[in-house]
Amino acid sequence: MGTLILGVWARGPVEAASFSVTDDTGRDIVLERPALRIIALYGAYNEILAAMGLGDRLVARTKTDNLPPSILSKPSIGTHMRPNVELVLALKPDLIIQGGGRRQAMMPVDQLSREGLSVAVFNPTNFSELFGTIARLGVLTGEPTRAQDLIDKMKTRLDEAESRLAGVSHRPRVFFEVRYPNLLAAGKHSMVDDVITRAGGSNCVRADKMFVRLNMEALIAARPEVYVVQKGAMNPDPGMPGERSNFRILDAVRKNRVLIVDEQVFSRPGPRSVEAVETLARFLYPGLWNEDRSEATGRDPDRP
C-alpha cells in the first residue's frame, strides 16, 4: 500500500492548499482543494464515502451501483471497466476513484488521466489496507476526522469479535466459493481471507492470490470443514453445494456446514466488511453470540 501523504492547509491563499496522497499504484494524487464532486468507478467507495457522511459529494454511479440508496438518483456513466468518458467529463468531477483488483481496471484510469482528471486507485486486500484507504479518502475530501471516526467504529466492532473468540482453540478450515461452475476460490491475497481469519476460521486455500482456480481433486485435498458460497454478480446462481453430486463427499457438505452469503458484503472491501466478519463468526461459533450485538454495544444497527 502506498505511503500516506497528509494534505495540509498552507499559510496564505486557498489556492496554495494541497490535499495529497499516494495511491496503491504508487502515483501521487494532488488536489488543490477538497474533492467535492466525486465519481467512484468501484461501488465500495460509494459505501465508504456514504459511511463518512459524504454521500452528497457523489455525482454519478456505474450502472450496477445501488448503495447507498441515494446513488440511484445519480446519472449512470457506464460500467466499472468501461465508463463513458464523455459523460464523465460532462459531470466535471474533481476526483475519480477506481478499484485496482483487476488489471483491466487500469484501462479507464489511463484514459481518464489523459483527459486531465485526477484518478486515485486503491486495492485493499485486508483490514489494515482498508483503513489506510479510508484515511486517504479522508485526506482527499478534506475530512480526516470523519474518516478516523469510521475507522474507529469498525475497529471497535472487530475488537469485540476478537475478544469473543479469544478462547477458541480450533479454527475450522473454511473454503470460500467465488464462482461455480468453473470453480474459483478466494485465496490468501484477498479481503475474504482476512474476514475468515478475524471470524475465527482458517482459509483452506493457501495460494497467495486473490482468486484461485481449482478442480475437484484440489477441492477434496483442501478438506474444508465449512463451505461458504457467495451469491452476486460473480456467482449469480450457484445453487446449494449439496445439490451437486460430486460435492457430497466433502465433510462440510455432508455435515451441512454450508453458508450462503452476499457477495457485496464479503468480497467488497468497505464498511460492511465488519458485518462479514460478524456473520461468519456467528456461523462458526453460534454459542459465542447469544445476545444481539447492537444491544450489547449500544450501537445503532442502521449505522456502519
Secondary structure, 3 states (H helix, E strand, C coil): CCCCCCCECCCCCHHHCEEEEECCCCCEEEECCCCCCEEECCHHHHHHHHHCCCHHHECCECCCCCCCHHHHHCCECECCCCECHHHHHHCCCCEEEEECCCHHHHHHHHHHHHCCCCEEEECCCCHHHHHHHHHHHHHHCCCHHHHHHHHHHHHHHHHHHHHHCCCCCCCCEEEEEEECCCCEEECCCCHHHHHHHHCCCEECCCCCCCEEECCHHHHHHHCCCEEEEEEECCECCCCCHHHCHHHCCCHHHHCCCEEEEEHHHHHCCCCCHHHHHHHHHHHHCHHHCCCCHHHHHCCCCCCC
